[in-house]
Amino acid sequence: MDGWVERVTTFTGRPAELAASLKSDVSSGLFQLQAAALPGVLATLDPAAHSLAWLFAANALTSLASTGTNTAPDYRLVGKFLKVCSAEEVRAATDVFVSLARKLKQWAIGGGRPKLAVGPLRAALRKLQPSTECLTPLHGDFFQVCLLSHCYYAAAPVLKEEIYDVAPDLCGTAPRDFLLYAYYGGMLCIGRKDYDRALDLLLYAITAPATVVSAIAVAAYQKYVLVQLIHNGHSPPLPKYTSTIIHRYLKSECVIYADVAHAFSRKSAPELSLAINSNRTAFQADGNWGLVRQCEEALQRRNVGRLTHTHLTLSLQGIADTAGLPGPGAAEALILAMVGSGEIWASINPVDGMVSFNEDPERYCSADMAEHIDAQIRRSMALDARLQATNEAVSCDRAYLSKTLAKEARPESGRLGEEEHMDVADSDRNPVAPMYS
């Protein structure tokens, strides 16, 4: 391998040319024939200065190790490589880079130490991104290890970034990558109690164009319904642009979630408890038992919140009866918690157990509130400008214009762009399980 090392370290062409040459080496079986020399090659090469060569050698070594050879890759070196490699070089071989990063993830998860992959995967997705608005194949993998290691803080900056570009020609992103980004991202936001963002991400997974049902979309819908109940108190219908086949499947196969939403809408704690407990096994199998239990508490909180609109004072026993709580003690604990979180404004008389509901003390005229409103206005203006630019780009797109003309000429041909929907196979019932393999 000395000649190969000299060739790649003295190469003066563009990264794309070197990547093509290295792929030829892979096809010729060079790395397989020289498997024993690969650890020494990795020790010789500088991962920052010769990133492409290091990448191909490391990927070959890890691939050979998975086939049962005696080679044993040091994945800690792979983690360091993902942090120091040249972004310009690795973008010339996106598929190989993603493959190596995912092998690191599988190693970390398989060893019960997913936290070891958090930093390297975060660095790796940044290497692939032309900008923070672009989705990479590694977003879902990064979110998965953050979720498994409970490192919500590490995912927070990436979760806050709006994704506007999922073009596969930039980063090699596939439909499944987008679905996993939305699903795992939504789960992380649920863990961080950022329910607005969680609902946005879960809805992305549900409404992604599709011609077949995806297990990821189904799992996202289940959590979407429950988070809507917890955060907003109702479960609105899905948008009209949801794929027909997805909408039909969810309506027939997610009946128990519709039952929970119906019981919640009736504001009846006994009915909700019955809908939940009668399907406990199914909720646990879906991994949603914790969210379902939170729906019970959310209904109690909303029942108490409604009392503030109709009563100035009320006894703790009366609140317990109305909200479906066990007794005055539970009512007192819930009111104190709601006052502490700013959901209601009330005071409790310890002598007679009467609760006095007060008005919101916020007058919405402070400097902080003005700054908040100004920030939201600026965000809306920026989004409007982006929408206008996107509309103009689509209006001038040749493929869009040709399909529009074809539809106008043959209106019976069906819905516009139906053949372009993402084909995401329902290969498994658990969207998390394949990521462990």
Secondary structure, 3 states (H helix, E strand, C coil): CHHHHHHHHCCCCCHHHHHHHHHHHHHCCHHHHCHHHHHHHHHHCCCCCCHHHHHHHHHHHHHHHHCCCCCCCCHHHHHHHHHHCCHHHHHHHHHHHHHHHHHHHHHHHHCCCHHHHHHHHHHHHHHHCCCCCECCCCHHHHHHHHHHHCCHHHHHHHHHCCCCECCHHHHCCCHHHHHHHHHHHHHHHHHCCCHHHHHHHHHHHHHCCCCCCCHHHHHHHHHHHHHHHHHHCCCCCCCCCCCHHHHHHHHHHCHHHHHHHHHHHCCCHHHHHHHHHCCHHHHHHHCCHHHHHHHHHHHHHHHHHHHHHHCCEEEHHHHHHHHCCCCHHHHHHHHHHHHHCCCCCEEECCCCCEEEECCCCCCCCCHHHHHHHHHHHHHHHHHHHHHHHHHHHHHCCHHHHHHHHHHHHCHHHCCCCHHHCCCCCCCCCCCCHHHHC
